[in-house]
Amino acid sequence: MANWEIAAWYVLLAYIPTTLLGGIGVVMLASFCYITDITNENKRAWHLAWLDASTNAGLLIGLFSAPAIFDAYGYITVFGVVTVLCAVAIL
């Protein structure tokens, strides 16, 4: 943290939406329960597969795009993008 050019509090901003909802485990459990509740038995597996595929695709995209964003713009932009995308995902 001593070599970064930002305050330590900015690093925590990306985790506020997840923390307010109880963590990633609770958010995923709520997503699974919601999909199970609103879908019929014939399409339930398809919707759960899309949830899993979109979650894994997001992790993969983030893993490969974050270093490029960091090299071009720095830590503030990386954590800003994460904060915005977490808020959009929750909405």
C-alpha positions in Angstrom: 0.0 0.0 0.0 2.9 2.4 0.6 3.8 2.4 -3.1 0.3 3.0 -4.4 -0.7 6.6 -5.2 -4.2 6.2 -3.7 -5.7 6.2 -0.3 -6.4 2.7 1.2 -10.1 3.5 1.5 -10.6 3.4 -2.3 -9.6 -0.3 -2.4 -12.5 -1.1 -0.1 -15.1 0.6 -2.3 -15.4 -2.3 -4.7 -16.4 -4.6 -1.8 -19.2 -2.5 -0.4 -22.1 -3.9 -2.5 -21.1 -7.5 -1.8 -20.5 -6.9 1.9 -23.9 -5.2 2.3 -25.6 -8.3 0.9 -23.7 -10.8 3.0 -20.9 -11.9 0.7 -20.7 -13.8 -2.5 -22.0 -17.1 -1.0 -25.3 -15.4 0.1 -25.8 -13.7 -3.2 -25.3 -16.9 -5.2 -27.6 -18.8 -2.8 -30.3 -16.2 -3.3 -29.8 -16.3 -7.1 -30.2 -20.1 -7.1 -33.3 -19.9 -4.9 -34.9 -17.2 -7.0 -34.3 -19.1 -10.2 -35.7 -22.3 -8.6 -38.7 -20.4 -7.4 -39.7 -18.6 -10.6 -39.1 -21.3 -13.2 -40.9 -24.5 -14.0 -39.2 -27.9 -13.7 -38.7 -28.2 -17.5 -36.6 -25.0 -17.9 -35.0 -24.9 -14.4 -31.8 -26.6 -15.4 -31.4 -24.3 -18.4 -31.7 -21.2 -16.3 -29.3 -22.5 -13.6 -26.8 -23.4 -16.3 -27.0 -19.9 -17.7 -26.4 -18.5 -14.2 -23.3 -20.7 -13.8 -22.0 -19.9 -17.3 -22.4 -16.2 -16.9 -20.7 -16.2 -13.5 -17.8 -18.1 -14.9 -17.6 -16.0 -18.0 -17.5 -12.9 -15.9 -14.7 -14.3 -13.8 -12.7 -15.1 -16.9 -13.3 -11.7 -18.5 -12.3 -10.0 -15.3 -9.2 -12.1 -14.9 -7.9 -11.2 -18.4 -9.1 -7.6 -18.6 -8.0 -6.3 -15.2 -4.3 -6.4 -15.9 -4.8 -4.5 -19.2 -6.9 -1.8 -17.4 -4.3 -1.6 -14.7 -1.5 -1.1 -17.1 -3.3 1.6 -19.0 -5.1 3.5 -16.2 -4.0 2.3 -12.7 -5.6 1.0 -9.6 -8.2 3.7 -9.2 -9.8 2.7 -12.6 -9.6 -1.0 -11.9 -11.5 -0.7 -8.6 -13.8 1.9 -10.0 -14.8 -0.5 -12.8 -15.3 -3.3 -10.3 -17.5 -1.2 -8.1 -19.7 -0.1 -11.0 -20.0 -3.6 -12.3 -20.9 -5.0 -8.9 -23.6 -2.4 -8.4 -25.0 -3.1 -11.9 -25.0 -6.9 -11.2 -26.9 -6.4 -7.9 -29.5 -4.2 -9.6 
